[in-house]
Amino acid sequence: MRVTMNTRQMSRRRVRAFTLIELMLVMVILATLAALVVPRFTGQSEKAKIKAAGVDISTIEGALNTFEVDCGRYPTTEEGLQPLLAAPMNAKDWGGPYLMRNTVPLDPWENPYVYKYPGQHNPNGVDLYSFGPDGHEGGGDDIDNWSKR
């Protein structure tokens, strides 16, 4: 037995469906909106990472200053930032760990922060910086503890 549709059922079916032109129009509208909105969010994400790196540098610098008060010196460049987590052999009044996390944080681009003592830019203190978004020293996008941003 064959089932046939009457014209009324067929016209209902056509009314419910989208035409190819309607679907294409919706796709064009969505693509246009995405082209306008996505770059704005991308820029905000990069700005947030730059601010996060600045906050990390300030936090680490505060921990280094506390280490210096307790131990009478800053960690050497060779020691790096590890003395903020575990007492070095020659630190008798170590009161750490000085960082809340159990690891030295990486910058928002997953690179280690660069630490130098004595600092070239802060001769009586430390230089602490991130290479920034490009991951390379220089280029105008480094985030550091000596520049005023």
Secondary structure, DSSP 8 states (H G I E B T S, - for coil): ------HHHHHHHHHHS--HHHHHHHHHHHHHHHHHHHHHHHHHHHHHHHHHHHHHHHHHHHHHHHHHHHHSS---TTTTTGGGTS--TT-TT-----SSSSS--B-TTS-B-EEESS-SSSTTS-EEEE-TTTTSS-TT--EESSS--
